[in-house]
Amino acid sequence: MRSDVKHFRCDIEGRIATVRLDRPDRKNPLTFDSYAELRDWFRDLVYADDVDVVIFGSQGGNFSSGGDVHDIIGPLTRMNMKELLQFTRMTGDLVKAIVNCGKPVIAAVDGICVGAGAIIAMASDLRIATHAAKTAFLFTRVGLAGCDMGACAILPRVIGQTRAAELLYTGRSMSAEEGERWGFFNQLVAADALEERAAEMARRIQAGPNFAHMMTKTMLAQEWSMSIEQAIEAEAQAQAICMQTGDFERAYKAFVARERPVFEGD
């Protein structure tokens, strides 16, 4: 998997990729270029055999301040409808790429996490935050609808319909404590423990059956639009596929030998 990216940071170690926006002086805003490169990177991730888990980290005490006011919002006011739709589809494609990348994604959130930054955290599978995390879906505060990049579909599934409606209508900041209580954050940690806790979670997931993790992520995304009957059948097929993997056999043999299984992802 490529780590020589231009518009964000990417470090790969032990089959765990850590990506982060890297403009701490501006609280890590997104630009047209970083949107597009992140989208392409996550799209390529589905084919990568050298990465099992992704951490989307913070930098300089903040996660992301969303779309850059000068580099994105200003130019958007001068675009025509066709150009605007190309942009909004591109930003939505980033969310689709994260959801469909086949690898668990952990958001490690510190400080400001707003706008498109909040969307990236929302689109991740797991979220760890510091007590200083402030998350806001602030689209209405710039005159836009709250239905941006899948927020009206995904956020209610994470925190519930009425809580999501409150955040999307008002654009107000959700505190870290609210986020944990509402189920947006899996856990809160001290700022100096954030990176290690995210890495610890990533290592725990990476040590598991990674082909099966891919199937789990796929089912979590696809079953949103299925009936119960369809979901049960889809899971039956997914599990039958996993039962053909070497990891399933390794787990059985380890259980019989009273040993801990060592998974190899095949």
N, C-alpha and C positions, 0 to 999 in steps of 0.2 A: 504494500500500500504506500502511496506517495506521501512523503513527509516534507518534500521541498515545495511547500506552498508559499504564495506571495502575500496573501491578504489576511492571514491569520497564522497563529503558531500551531505546529503539530509536532508532537514528540511520541515516538513509538518505542515501548520497552516492555519486554516480557509479554508480547502479544496484546498489550493494552495501549490504546492510542489516547493521548491527552491533547485535546484541541482547545484553543482559547482565542478570543479576540484580543488584540494586542495594541490598543491605543489608550493606555491607562490615564493619560492626561485629559482625555475626553470621556472617561468612564466607558471606554470600549464600545463606541457606536458601530453600527453596520453601515457599509457603503454599497453602492451598486456592485462593485467588484467583489467585496467579501460575501455578499449574498450569493452571487453566481458561483464563486469558487467553493463555498461551503456546500451549495446544492450539488455541484459536480463531484465533490469529494465524497459526500454521503451516498450519492448514486453509485460511485465506483466501489464503495465499501462492500456492497452485496456480493461482489466477485472476489474480494480479498481473502486469501487464506492465511495471512500473517497477522490479522487482527481479530480478536474475539470479543472485546469489550471496548467501549469508548467512554471517556470522561470528558464532558464539556465543562471546562473549568472557568474560574474567575481570574482576574488579573488586576493587581494594584488596588485590591480592596473592593472591586466591583465586578459584577457579571457582565451586564451590558445595558447601555442607555437607549438601545433601540436604534431606529433609523436616524442617521446623522442629519441634523437640522439644515446644515449648509450644503452637504453633499447629496442629500436625497430630497428632503422636504421642499427646499427652495426650487430645485429643478422640476419637481412634480407639478408645481403650480403653473409651469409654462408648457406642459405637455398636452397633446391632444388626446382624445378618448382612446384611440388605438394604442398609443404609446403607454398610456396609463394602464390599460388592460394587460399589455405585455409585462409591465412591471409587477402588477398584483398577482398575475399568474406565476411569475418567476419566484416571488416570495412564498407563495403557496407551494410551489414545487420544492422548496427547501424543507418545509414541514413533511411533505409526502416522502421525500428522500430519507429523512430521519426515521419516520415511521416504518418505511419499507426497506431499511438498510440491512436487516437480518441480524443485527448485533445489538445487544442491550446497550442503552445509552444512559449514563448517569450524569445529571446536572449537579455541579458543585457550586452553589450560589452564595456569593458574598455581596453585601452592599446593594447597589442599585441593580434592579432586574426589571426593566420596564419596556413597554411597547413590544417590538419584535424580540427583544431579549427575553421578556416574559413568555412569549410564544415558544421560543426555543426550549426554555425550561419545561413548559407545559408539554411539548412534544416528546420530551425525553421519557424514558421508562421509569426512572427513579430520580428523586431529588433530595439532596442533602443541602442544608443551609446553615449559615451562621445566624446568631441572634440579631445581627445588623442588617439582615436581608430585608429589602423593601421591594415588593413586587406589585406592579401596576399595569393593567391593560388600559393604557391611557388614551386610546384612539379617540374617544369622544372629546377629550380635552383639546384636540387639534381639529375638531370639526368633522371627524369621521365616525362611521358606525363601529360598534364593538365587534362586528362580524368580520374579523380580519384573520387571515391565514388559518382558518379552521377553528377559531376560538369558540364560536357558538356551538360547534359540534363536540369538541374535545373537552373544554373546561367544565361543562356540566357533568360529564362522565367522571371527572376527577373530584370535584368538590360539591356537586349537586346543582340543580337547576336554579334555585332561588339565590344561592350564594354567588353563582356565576353571573346571574342577571344583575345583582348589585354591583359587582366589580366592573362589568361591561357597560352598564348604564352610567355609572358615576365616574369611572376612571380613577377611583381613589386607590391609595396604596394599601396593600394587605401586609400587615406586619408578619414577621417570622413566626411569632407565636400563633397568630391566627392561621397562618399557612399550615403549621403542623397540626393544629386542632382540627382544621377542615380537611386534612388529608392531602393537601397539595405537597407538603414536604414529608418525607419519610421520617426524618429526624433532624434535630438541631444540634449543632456542636459549636464549641469555641472557635474563634477565627483561626487560631494557630493550629487547630486540629482538623480543619476542613479538608485539606489536600490528602492527608494521611487516611482520614476516614473514608473518603471517596476511593482512594487507592485500595484500601482494605476491602471495601465492598466489591470493587472491580476484580481483585485477585480471587476473592471467594467465588464470584460468578465464573471467572475464567477457568478455575480449577474444576468446574463441573462439565457436564456433557454438552459441548458447545453446539453440535448439530441439533440437539434437542432444544437448546435455548433458542436457536433460530426458529424452530417450529413453534415454540411457545410465543415468541414475538409475532410471528406471522398470524397465529390464531387470535392473539389479543387484538390485532388490527382488523382482521377479516370478519370476526364474529360480531362486530358492531352492527353490521347490516344483515345478519342472519336471524332466522327464527330459531327457537330452541331446538327443533327437530334438525334443522340444517346444521346447527353448531355441533350437536352431538355426533352427527354423521361425519362432519369435517374432522372432528377430534378423533373419531375412530380411525379414519384414514391416516391422519397425522401420526397417531400412536403406533399403528401397524408399521409405518415406515420406520419410526424410531426403533422398533423391535428388531429391525434388520441390521442395526448398526453394531459396530464392534464395541462401542461403549456399553451397550445393553448387556452383551455377553461378558464383558469385563466386570461389570457390576455384579452379575450373578456369580461368577467365579470367585470374586473377592468376598462376597457374602458367605459362600460355602466355606471358604478358607478362613473366615473370620478376620479378614483384612480390609483395609480401606481401599476402595477402588481408585485407580489412577486413570482418569479419562483422557482420551487422545483426540476427541472431536470427530471420530469417523464411525 
